[in-house]
Amino acid sequence: MRFMLSRRWVLFALAVAVLAYGCWWLGEWQFHRLEDRKESNAVTEHNIVADPQPVEDVLAVGEPVGSDEEWLRVRARGEYDDSQTVIVRYQTRDGASGVDVVTPLRLQDSGRLLLVDRGWVATENRGDASPDVPAPPTGTVDVVGWVRADATGDSTAVDHGSTRAISSATIGPTLDGEVLTGFVDLVSEQPEAARPLTLTETPDLGNGPHFFYGLQWWFFAALAVFGFGYLAFDERRKLRSAAAAKDDAPEPVRR
């Protein structure tokens, strides 16, 4: 096995060790993500069936939505301000293009604004035209919705009453009033709109592919180690065969 002390084999062994460790680490990362997903799903499963709470017991101005508060059901009473509706463009459902419609609800008790994603409606999603969307119910409305955290990034920018992702941090400054942080996906409203929109579906509570991805990375780590061992064994066999052939070669005849 002295050949393994050569520069070529030492570098080869180091490369295999780095590769195997990287694959093992990626497998561990996937299993950690699986545990995080299970914990998140457990919280969501509890929240979506819990009794609705008053919205201002959960959401506040300037306080971000906690991870344990997403998908809680909340209730609110107030009046929709359709003049301040914001369109969320480039939303798809079952392959069809459309928009989500976000209308602020002015709360009856405090006068603050709650962003309500009233649902989805099919449109052509043309960026140069304002789509015709159904109006919300007028007068005092009782709303039940799921709490959602603000989106982040450039997609939350608001331009001429439209955006690509919902964030109270960017929509709020365009509205006339104090806005609660976060928003809600509409579950029900009384009275109902004359033309109801397609409501947001409950979240996917599956565990995702993390378990199989983790096994896959660990398999690659084992394959790297096994492959190195096989190549080392094959190299040793070849060297032994060459040495044996040399020993068995006849002595040259001297004249």
C-alpha positions in Angstrom: 0.0 0.0 0.0 3.0 2.3 -0.2 1.6 3.6 -3.5 -1.0 5.5 -1.4 1.7 7.7 0.0 2.4 9.1 -3.5 1.4 12.7 -4.2 -1.3 11.7 -6.7 -3.0 9.3 -4.2 -2.7 11.7 -1.3 -4.4 14.4 -3.3 -7.0 12.0 -4.5 -7.8 10.9 -0.9 -8.1 14.5 0.2 -10.5 15.3 -2.6 -12.6 12.2 -1.8 -12.7 13.1 1.9 -13.9 16.7 1.1 -16.5 15.3 -1.3 -17.8 12.7 1.2 -17.9 15.3 4.0 -19.8 17.8 1.8 -22.4 15.1 0.9 -22.7 14.1 4.5 -23.2 17.7 5.6 -25.8 18.3 2.9 -27.7 15.2 4.1 -27.6 16.5 7.7 -28.9 19.8 6.4 -31.8 18.2 4.7 -32.8 16.2 7.8 -32.6 19.4 9.9 -34.9 21.1 7.3 -37.3 18.1 7.7 -37.4 18.6 11.5 -38.1 22.3 10.9 -40.8 21.5 8.5 -42.5 19.1 11.0 -42.4 21.7 13.7 -43.8 24.4 11.4 -46.6 22.0 10.2 -47.5 21.2 13.8 -47.9 24.9 14.6 -49.9 25.4 11.4 -52.2 22.4 12.1 -53.0 23.9 15.5 -53.6 27.4 14.2 -55.9 26.7 11.3 -58.4 25.0 13.5 -58.2 27.3 16.5 -61.1 29.6 17.3 -60.8 33.0 15.6 -59.3 35.7 17.9 -59.8 39.5 17.7 -57.4 40.7 15.0 -55.8 43.4 17.2 -55.0 40.7 19.9 -52.7 39.2 17.3 -51.6 42.0 14.9 -50.3 45.4 15.8 -48.7 48.4 14.2 -45.0 48.0 13.7 -44.7 44.6 15.3 -43.8 41.8 12.8 -45.9 38.6 12.7 -44.3 35.8 14.7 -43.7 32.4 13.1 -46.1 30.9 15.7 -48.9 33.4 14.6 -49.0 32.5 10.9 -52.3 30.8 9.9 -54.0 31.8 13.1 -57.6 32.7 12.4 -58.7 36.2 13.4 -61.9 38.1 13.2 -62.5 41.8 12.5 -65.3 44.2 11.9 -65.2 47.3 9.8 -65.7 48.7 6.3 -63.8 48.0 3.2 -62.1 51.0 1.5 -62.3 49.9 -2.1 -60.8 53.2 -3.3 -57.4 52.0 -1.8 -57.5 48.4 -3.3 -54.1 47.1 -4.3 -53.8 44.5 -7.1 -51.2 41.7 -6.7 -50.2 40.8 -10.2 -48.9 37.6 -11.8 -50.7 35.1 -9.6 -51.7 31.8 -11.1 -54.2 29.1 -10.1 -54.2 25.7 -11.9 -52.2 27.2 -14.7 -54.5 30.2 -15.2 -53.2 33.8 -14.9 -54.9 36.2 -12.6 -54.5 38.7 -9.7 -55.0 38.7 -6.0 -57.1 41.6 -4.7 -56.0 43.3 -1.5 -58.5 45.7 0.1 -57.9 47.5 3.4 -60.6 47.1 6.0 -61.0 50.1 8.3 -61.6 48.6 11.7 -64.7 49.8 13.5 -63.2 50.1 17.0 -59.7 51.6 16.3 -60.0 53.1 12.9 -56.8 51.3 11.9 -56.5 49.5 8.5 -56.2 45.8 8.1 -55.0 44.5 4.7 -57.3 41.7 3.5 -56.4 39.5 0.6 -59.9 38.9 -0.6 -58.9 36.2 -3.0 -57.9 35.6 -6.6 -59.7 36.4 -9.9 -58.7 35.4 -13.4 -57.4 38.2 -15.6 -55.0 38.6 -18.6 -52.4 40.0 -16.2 -51.4 42.8 -18.6 -49.0 45.2 -16.9 -50.2 48.2 -18.8 -53.9 48.0 -17.8 -55.8 47.9 -14.5 -57.9 44.8 -14.3 -61.6 44.9 -13.6 -62.0 43.1 -10.2 -65.2 42.5 -8.2 -66.0 45.1 -5.6 -66.1 44.2 -1.9 -69.3 44.3 0.1 -70.3 47.7 1.3 -71.2 48.9 4.8 -70.1 47.1 8.0 -68.5 43.7 7.3 -67.5 40.9 9.6 -64.4 39.3 8.4 -62.6 36.0 9.3 -59.1 35.4 7.9 -55.8 33.7 8.3 -52.9 35.7 9.6 -50.0 36.0 7.1 -46.5 37.5 7.4 -45.3 40.3 5.1 -43.4 39.3 2.0 -39.9 40.8 1.6 -37.7 41.8 -1.4 -38.1 44.0 -4.5 -41.3 42.2 -5.5 -43.2 44.1 -2.7 -42.8 47.5 -4.3 -46.1 49.2 -5.1 -46.5 51.0 -8.4 -49.8 52.7 -9.4 -51.9 50.5 -7.0 -50.3 47.2 -7.9 -47.6 45.0 -6.5 -46.2 41.5 -7.0 -46.2 40.4 -3.3 -48.1 41.6 -0.3 -46.3 43.6 2.4 -47.8 46.1 4.8 -44.4 47.8 4.9 -44.7 48.9 1.3 -48.5 49.1 0.9 -49.1 50.9 4.1 -47.4 54.2 3.1 -49.7 54.4 0.0 -52.8 54.3 2.2 -54.6 56.9 4.2 -54.4 55.5 7.7 -52.5 53.5 10.3 -51.9 50.0 9.0 -51.5 46.8 11.1 -48.4 44.8 10.3 -49.0 41.7 8.1 -52.2 40.9 6.4 -54.9 38.2 6.4 -56.1 35.8 3.7 -59.9 36.0 3.7 -61.8 32.9 5.0 -65.3 34.3 5.2 -67.1 37.6 5.2 -70.6 38.7 6.2 -72.3 40.0 4.2 -70.7 38.3 1.2 -69.6 40.1 -1.9 -71.9 40.1 -4.9 -69.1 38.4 -6.9 -67.0 36.3 -4.5 -63.4 35.7 -5.4 -61.5 32.4 -5.3 -60.2 32.2 -1.7 -56.7 31.1 -0.7 -56.3 27.4 -0.1 -55.1 25.9 3.2 -51.3 25.4 3.2 -49.6 22.2 2.2 -48.8 20.3 5.4 -46.7 17.6 3.7 -43.1 17.0 4.9 -41.7 17.6 1.5 -38.8 15.7 -0.2 -36.2 16.4 2.6 -36.1 12.9 3.9 -35.3 11.4 0.5 -32.9 14.2 -0.4 -31.0 13.5 2.9 -30.7 9.8 2.1 -29.6 10.7 -1.4 -26.8 12.9 -0.2 -25.7 10.2 2.3 -25.7 7.7 -0.5 -23.4 9.9 -2.5 -21.0 10.2 0.5 -20.9 6.4 0.9 -20.5 6.0 -2.8 -17.4 8.4 -2.8 -15.8 6.4 0.0 -16.6 3.0 -1.6 -15.4 4.2 -5.0 -12.1 5.3 -3.5 -11.6 2.0 -1.7 -12.4 0.1 -4.9 -9.9 2.1 -7.0 -7.2 1.7 -4.3 -7.9 -2.1 -4.2 -7.7 -2.3 -8.0 -4.4 -0.3 -8.1 -2.9 -2.6 -5.4 -4.0 -5.7 -7.5 -2.4 -4.3 -10.6 0.8 -3.5 -8.8 1.0 -7.0 -7.4 0.3 -8.6 -10.7 3.0 -6.5 -12.3 5.5 -7.5 -9.5 4.6 -11.2 -9.9 5.0 -11.0 -13.6 8.4 -9.5 -13.2 9.5 -12.2 -10.7 8.3 -14.9 -13.1 10.1 -13.5 -16.0 13.1 -15.8 -17.1 16.6 -14.6 -16.4 18.3 -13.3 -19.6 20.8 -15.7 -21.1 24.3 -14.5 -20.7 26.8 -15.3 -23.5 
